[in-house]
Amino acid sequence: MPSPHVDLLQRYLDQPLKEGAFFEPAESVPLAGVVPEPWGAAVVDDKGRVERIPYELCVLVALRDAVRRREIWVVGANRWRNPEDDLPADFEDNRDVHYAALGQPQDSGEFITALQGKLRTSLDRFETALAEGTTGGVSIVKKHGEPWIRVSPRGKQEEPESLVAIKGEIERRWGTIDLLDILKYAEFDTGFIEEFTSVATRETLSKDVLRRRLLLVLFGLGTNMGIKRVAVTGKHGESEAPLRRVRHLFVNRANMRAALRKLVNATFAVRDEMWWGTGTACASDSRKFGAWSSNLMTGWHQRYRGPGVTPGLPGLAGAVVKTMLPGTLQRPGQHAERQGYGKSRRFQPSPVAAAGSLASSHCWSHSRPHQTP
C-alpha cells in the first residue's frame, strides 16, 4: 500500500544516513502526512531548512500510528502482521457471502452513510433526553475545560446462580480459612519468624510470645488493617503497645527480605511438579507505569486514565514485584529462577503483603496450580 512513511523508511534503509543538523537541499523529504502542524516550527526553521532530529522523531511517530491503524505492517509479526492475513483465504472469490454473513454492505459509501445516520439518530435522542431529564443519570460535564459525557455507574448485578453454587460447594468441602491462620501455618512449616532479629542489644521475650506478636504485626500491616485494629479485635491477649514495640524492633527491610527468601525457598521445595512444573512464579499488582507513546507496547488504560504499560513480563516493575524481586528472588540463597508471573489486582504493595501471598502459595502449593499467562 503506497505510503509516504514506507517510502521514507525505505530511503533511509537504502541510503547511509548523512551527518549534519539539517537535510541537504537536494534531499526531498515529505512533510505532508508526516509532520503534524504543531511540530512545523520545530522541524522547519525560518530559512526553510528541515532539521534532521525533529523530523526523524515525527517519522517514528507517523510510523507508529501507521502500524497501529494497519496501514503498514511488520513481516513475521503477530499483532502487527499484514491485515490481509486476517481475512479468509477465499475472501476475494466469495466477498458477497462474507459481507452477507457480517450483515454489512459492500459499498463503503453506503456503510459510512448508514453509520452516520445511526450516530445522528443517537445524538438526537440524547439531546431530547437531556432536555426532558430522562437520561438515567447520563450528563454532560466539563473535564479539563472540554465537554465530557459522563455515564452513571451501573447498579450492583445479581450474583450468577452458578457462582453461588461454586462458592457453596467450596464452603461445604473446605470451610472458611482465616488469612491469619494461613500465615500462621506457613510460619509453623518454614519457621520464617526466626529471620526477624531485634535491632536492640538484647531481648527478653520468649520465642512463643515473639512469634505471636510478630504474626499479628505482619497480618495487620499486610492486610492494611493496621496494628491498632488488630490489637482491639480477636482473642489473642495482646495490646497495641507491645505490638508496636515489636514492629519497631523487629520489622525492617533486611529481616523482611530474609523471611521472604526463606518462605520462597520452602514453597519451591514442596511444590508438586505434576501441577506446577519445574519453573517458579511470583505475584504482583497489575498497576500501570507511564511510558512514551512511541513505544508499541504503550496503550491507554481506562482505569488509570493515561498511556502506559501494565506489567507483564518482560517490562516488569510492579509495586509488589519491585519490592519482592530485589529482596527475595535476586539475593544469595535463593535456589530457583523466576520463570512464571501472575497478577493480583488488589495486592498490597508492601513486603508484608508479599509474605502473605507467598504464605498462601506455600500452604496451597500441593493442591492448587498457579496460572501463568
N, C-alpha and C positions, 0 to 999 in steps of 0.2 A: 504494500500500500504506500503510495507516494507520501512523503512527509519531510518537511524541512529538518526535523530533528534527526531523522535517519540519514539524510544527505550530509548534514553537518558532522554527525558521528563518523560516517564512512570516510569523509575527507580527513578527519583527524587521525583515523586509523591508517589511511593510505599514505599520508604525508607526515614527515617528522615535525614535531612542534618546534616553532621558532621562538627565540628569545625576544624579549622586549615587552614593555608595558602596553604597547598598542599594536593592533593589527596593521600590517603594511597596507598602503593604499591599493596595491594590486590585488590584495586578497578581498574577495567578495564574501561577506558574512551576512546571512539573512537576519533581519531584525523582526519582521512581522511574524507573529506567532511564537516567537522565542523570548523576546524581551518584553516583560509587562510594562505598561505605561508608567507606573510609579518608579520603575527602575531606569527609565530612559535617561535621566540626568546623570545617574551614576555610571552608566555604560558608555554614553556618547558625550564627549566633552564639548566645550564651546567652539572648537575648531573642526568638529565633525569627525574626530578620530574615535575609534571604538577601542575601549580599554579591554585588555585581554581577560584579566581575572574576573571582574564583574560579569563580563559576557559569558565566560565559561560556567560561572555559577548559575546564570539564567538557563544555559543549555542543560545543565544537570537537573534543574527543577522542571524544565519542559520535558525532558526525557522521563523523569519520574511520573509526571502527570500523564504522559502518553502511554506509559506502561500500564498505569492504573486503569485507564479507560480502554485498554486493549487496542489502541491504535498501532502500537508496535508490540512485539513480543520477544521473549528470550528463548532461543533454541535450546532444547533439552531441559527446560524448566517445567515445573508442575503448575503452580498457581499462575505464573506469568507466561504460559505456553500460548501457542497460536490459537486464537479463538475458533478457527475453523475446525480444530481437533475436537471441540466440544459438540459439534453437530453430528448427527447420524451420518453414516457412510453414504447412504442413498439420499441425502437431503436434496441435492440438486435435481435428481431424477424424479423425486416424489415430493416436491416442495408443497404442492397443493394439499397433499394428505397430511403432512406435518403441521401446516398452518391451520388446517381444519381441526386437528386434534388439540391445538392450542387455543382455538377459538379466536384467532386473530386474522385480520385481512392481510393480503399480500402487498397491497399498495401502502407504502409508507405514509403518503399524504392522508389517506383515509384513516390510518391508525392515529396520526397526530391530531387530526380534526376531531375524532371521537374522544381522544384523551382530553383535549382542550375543552370540549363540551362537558365532560364529566367534572372537570375542575371548576368550570364556571358555575355549573349547577350546584355543586357542593358549597362553593363560596357564597352563592346567593342564599342558600338555605341557612348557612352560618350567620350571614348578615341579618336575615329575618329573625333567627332565633336570638341573636344578641339584642335586637330591638324589643323583642317580646319577653326577654328574660327566661327563655326556655332552653338554654344550652346545657343544663345539667351540671353546672359548675365550670364549664369551659369559658375562659375570658381572655381578653387582650390586655396585656400588661407591658410595662417598659422594662427592658433589660439592656444595660449598657447604653441607654439612650435610644434604643431601637425597639419598634413594636415586636412583641413576642406573644405567641399563642400559648396560654397555659392550660393544660388539661388536668381536670380534677383527678385525684388518685382513685384507683378502683377500690371498692369495698372488699372486705375480707370474704374470700371464697370458702364454700363448704369443703371440708376435707373429703377427698375421694373415699369411697367405701373400701376399695382395695387397700389403700394406705392404712385405714383404720384396722382392717383385718390383719395386715402385716404387723403393725405395732402391737396388737393384742396377742398375736402368736408369739412374738419375741418376749413380751412381758410374761406370758404364761410359761415359756420354756426357761428363761434365764432370770426373770425378775428385773428389778431396778438396781443398778450398781452405782454407788456413790463415787464421784470423782476422787474424793479423799481416800476412799478405800483402794482405788486403782493406784494412786500414788503410794499408799502405804504398802500394798502388796509388792509393787515394784521395788520398793526400798528393802523389804524383807528378803527378796530374791537376790538383789545385787549388792546391798549394803552401801549405796552411793552416799549416804549420810556421813560415812567415815571421811569423805573428802572435804567436809566443811570443818576447817580448823579455825580456832579463835585467833583474833589479832591481839588479844590480851596476853600478858605474860603467863598467866595461869588461869585455870578454870576448875571450879568445884562441882559443877553439875554432874549428876550421874548420867550414864550413857542412855538409859531409858527415858529420862526426863528430857535430855537434849534432843533425842530422836523425836519425841512427841512434839516438842516446841518447834523444831525445825520443819517438820512436816506441816504443822499448822501455818507457819510463816510462809512456806513455799506455796501452799494451797491458796492463802489469802492474796499473795502477790500474783500468782499465775492466773487466777480466775478474775483478777481485778476486783475482788470482793473487798480487799483491804484488811489489814490486821485488826482494826477496831471491830469490824463486824464479825470477824472470825472469833474474836475474844468473847463477844456477848452472845454468840449462838453456839449450840452444841453442849454436850455434857462431857467436856474434856478437862474441866477443872483448872484452866489456865486463864489468867487475867491479861490485860493489854500490856502492862508494863514489862513483865518478863518476856513476852513475845517480841516487843520492840527491842529489848536488850539483846536478845538472840539475833534478831535481824541486823542490829548494828555491829555485833562482834563476829558473826559467822558468815553472813551472806555478802559475798563480794564477787567480782568478776572472775578472779582466779579460781575460787572454790566452785563457782557455778560451772566453769569450763571443765574442771576436773571431774565433777559429778556427772556432767553430761557425757563426757568421754567414756566414763565407766558404764553408764547406762546404755550408751550406743553399742559398745563392745559386747555387753551382756545380751543385748537384743539380737545382734548379729549371730551370736554364738548359739542361740536357741531356736532360730528360725528354721522352719521346715522347708527345705529346698524344693520339695514337691509343689508347694504353694508359692513360695517367694522367689524361687530361682537362686542363682548364685550372686546376683547383684545386690546392691544396697539401695536405700531410699531415704529421702528426707521430706519434711513438710515445711510449707512457708505460707505467708499471707500473699494473696493474689493482688497486691497493690500495683498501682500504675506508676511508672517512672517516666519523667519527661525525656523526650528525645527529639532530635532535629527532624523536621518534617521531611527532609530529603532522604531519611532512612526508609527503605522499603518496608521494614518491619513496623514502622510507626503507624498508628491508627487512632481514630477518635474513640474515646471510651465514654459511653453515655453516663456511667456512674460517676466518673471523676471529672467529667466536663472539660476535656482537653486532649491534645495529641500526646501520645507517649507509647510506651511498650509495657505490657503486662508481663511479669516474669514467667518464664517457661524456658528451661534450659535449651540452648545457650542464652546468654544475656541475663544472668541470674544475679539479682541484688535485692531480693525481697527483704521485708523488715525482719522477719524471723530468721530467714536463711542468712541474712547479713550478720545476724548475731550468732547463729549456730555454726556456720561453716568455719569461721576463723577459730572458734573456741573448741569445736568438737571434731570436725571432720578433716582439719588440716593441722593437727597437732601430733607430736610424737606420742606413740602409744595407741593410736587409732589403727585397727587391724584391717580395715577394708576400705575400698574406694567407693565414692558415691557414683551410682550409675542410673538410679531412678529418681523421679521427682514427683511429688504430689503437692496439691494446693488445698488450703482450707481458707475460705473467705473471711471467717471470723476468728482467725487465730490471733492470740495476743502477741504483740511484737516485743517480747522480752525473753531473756534466757530462762526465766522461771516457767513461762508458758511452754517453751521448748521442752523443758524437763517433763511437764505434764503430758505433752503429746508423745514424747518418747516413752514415758511410763505406760501410757495406753498401748502403744505399739508393742512394748515388751510383754505386757500381760496377755495380749491377744495374738501374738505372733504365731502361735501354734495352730490357730483356727481360722484367722481372717486374712485373706490375701490382700496385699497393698496394691492399689491400682496406680499404674503409671501411664502417662499419655503415650 
